[in-house]
Amino acid sequence: MKKIYSGLAIISMVLLSNSAFSQQKISADQIQPVLDKLETLGKQNPSGAIPLDKLSKEEFAMYRTYKSQQTATNRNLKTYAYGITEQDLKVKVSQTEVQPILNKIKNLGDSPLAFPEHLFTQQELKTLRIYELQNLKTPKGSSPASGEKLLNKAYALNGRNAARPFGTMPLTPPNTLTPTGAIPLPRAIFADEIAGNGKLYALDNASRNLISVNNTGVTTDIGLVNPIPAASTLSGLSWDSTKSKMFAIAIGATGGELYTINLTTGAATLVGAITGMTTPIWLEIDNAGNAFSADITSDKLYSINLANGAATEIGALGVNMQFAQDADFNKDTNVLYAASYTGGGVGGIYTINTTTGAATLVGDTTPDNAEYTMFSIANTTEPVLDKAFTKNSNPNVPVVFGTMPLTPPNTLTTINPLSNQLFADDMAGDGNLYALDYGALKLVKIFNDGTIQAVGPLTNLLVGDGVTGLSWNRANNKMYATSLNNTAATLYTVDLATGTLTVVGTIAGSLAPIWLEIDNAGLAYIADVLTDKLYSLNLTTAVATEVGSLGIDIQYAQDADFNISNNVLYMSAFLSSQLSNLYTVNTTTGIATLVGDTAANELTTFTIADTLPNAPLVPPLTCGDTFLDSGGANGDYSNSEDIIYHFAPTTAGQGVKITFTQVEIEKSSGTGTVGGCWDYLSFYNGPTINSAVLAAVKCGETSGPPSVPASSLLVGDSFTSTDPTGQLTVRFRSDSSLPKAGWSATITCASLAVDNVNGSKFSYYPNPTTGILNITASGKIENVEVYNLVGQKVMSFSPKADKSEINMSSLAKGVYLVKALVNGKVVTNKVIKQ
């Protein structure tokens, strides 16, 4: 029938669970037969989701009540890292027990790196943490002064020293470099910057590459900065946090040029020639997106227009700047620091007033004979990622896409509902998150708002196989996937442009790999859901080699991922007991170590990342267009779709109207997914799905209407916007099977329906206006709202009088819709602000 989880069955089960068992305490003996049944069913289809739809109504009701009671009990228990319990804290850890661990930490010496947990056993970490919790000290005195800086360290490269030391220096005197490594020739770096992902990037004039740099000066080529001319000097690099873009400056024979830089490929895109200054030696952008550069020809500070490259003089620096040097904004204080250099070893650290241009000496670097050609203010260039994007597929809790921290409490924060059966995912080298759709058998992309975009069918997937694993190999820039059936598992490579699979081979040595993950060095690992063991996997031969037992009983679909910032393997495990936890997995022994409880979420996708790409902007459909489903004029829509369509008029003051000319959207003779429909359209009167609902559920087929008459959608039915923007939004959702031919509809536009202005004797003037708009009416003007043409409310007030004025001085020039409530009637008019 329909779905892994039958909609009708689940609804019936929920109703029963709210009656028969809701007040009854479920014992372990009562629930055990149900858990045994789930375990047996799970082994029949180990790669599927937990088979709750196979339970009877009574079993499901008992199971749901039991899990609710467990959740309530667990909610009252305080949890700690490393599996520490309240009972553990009651057993005193002595100084003698912890001293060897403290000595081990002391012997590591000072380091700018994060605490190296991998050098300690889990028992050592647990003992240390218990000791710390048992010996918390009560702070004395006042809190740090409000002026204390959080960031007081810059990463810098001394390009004058033959050894070319790289390291850190304080922003307060003495500004002495403490080396953590070196960046020797032939690297020639004159510009660097910390991007929004916390990583340090730089431009190498020798190789003409964008590179990354870690805390110890180790560099990694990313890609050529083409098409910047080879003869140009790469002098500036800066991150604009307001646009999430990296900008660069190159100095050629005719002056400077402004570019944007792709952090994934290194490719440059020309913005324009920098006009108004001669030799821009660095580029720095503040927290508000304002850009600045210093000219070593005029020794002046300039502001830079990032849209076209135009420079505007601010004022003299009062410092003689020569040769390569760099600067950076302190993100905590928004103060601009410059590692200025004059020549002959003479230089200093300065702050620069971005209003006047004046530079103020902080500390002299002349005694160090230093020319700092890299200078980026940060506590670290290697932030450890602490967030995963994940999807829950357990219907006992909301089926959603969201984020989860890697440190307890491991709470899932919802971004949006996501009904697609996604059972494996990973981020590729192009920065996109790809996933395998188990139900639709497609490769898809997932974006930061939880929307998905189909790439293509999983061509060459073995018939009868279910997809289980997806992982990107950073060592050879290939995506790999796994699938399994009742007798064998298969390894593939994946074409990210089409979704086509290429068989590498049948996996030997493991029958049921439930996920596939590849570390930073290109070493692959799988977990077997039947043996509960970790295996290494040869990506050339598909041979699996046992590493060791996980130490936990895993079951059903689940996922894992390597944290690329420290190469630690995390597993979002779903257990045979229907509990779920986050673990780290030791790739040498196979042992899984508990991180924290994930609250019964069956996390079937799990990718560690700070951010995902935005969903691509899709132009709204408008007057004269034809509204078709994803299958187009001749094809069917797909399974498991969740698509939002936008409609907007081409002319202000008009509204769009959708009229259906074909309807074939899967109905139900029962409840269906909702309202008698298995697949359905929802209509909203405005620019978003948060706008007023015109119709929540609509479907229909030529064979007849759905079981709920109000949900019926027929040829000839239409929906018209009455929103001030004139826009409509439509959302389509399909389940996991039996796609239909879909729909076709025409889109027309007409003047918005506006109440009779003269009937209320409502008038407004002047129009156009440069600021004040006077409004009068025959009765009380109860409320006034002003909207821009994208549907955003920009002003709102309640005059409660028959005349008033609207001060539009602060609004940008353009067309606005003024909506007034007069004598209980709505009056809408178009006003032009000049």
Secondary structure by P-SEA (a helix, b strand, c coil): ccccccaaaaaaaaaaaaccccccccccccaaaaaaaaaaaaaaccccccccccccaaaaaaaaaaaaaaaaaaaacccccccccccccccccccccaaaaaaaaaaccccccccccccccaaaaaaaaaaaaaccccccccccccccccccbbbbbcccccccccccccccccccccccccccccccccccccccccbbbbbbcccccccccccccbbbbccccccccccccccccccccccccccbbbbcccbbbbbcccccccbbbbccccccccccccccccccbbbbbbbccccbbbbbccccbbbbbcccccccccccccccccccccbbbbbccccccccbbbbbcccccbbbbccccccccccccccccccccccccccccccccccccccccccccccccbbbbbcccccccccccccccccbbbbbccccccccccccccbbbbcccccccccccccccccccccccccccccccccccccccccccccbbbbcccccccccccccccccccbbbbbbccccbbbbbcccccbbbbccccccccccccccccccccbbbbbbccccccbbbbbbbcccccbbbbccccccccccccccccccccccccccccccbbbbccccccbbbbcbbbbbbbbbbccccbbbbbbbcccccbbbcccccccccccbbbbbccccccccccccccccccccccccccccccccccccccccccbbbbbbbbccccccccbbbbbbbccccccccccccccccccccccbbbbbccccccbbbbbcccccccbbbbccccccccccccccbbbbbbbbbcccbbbbbbbbcc
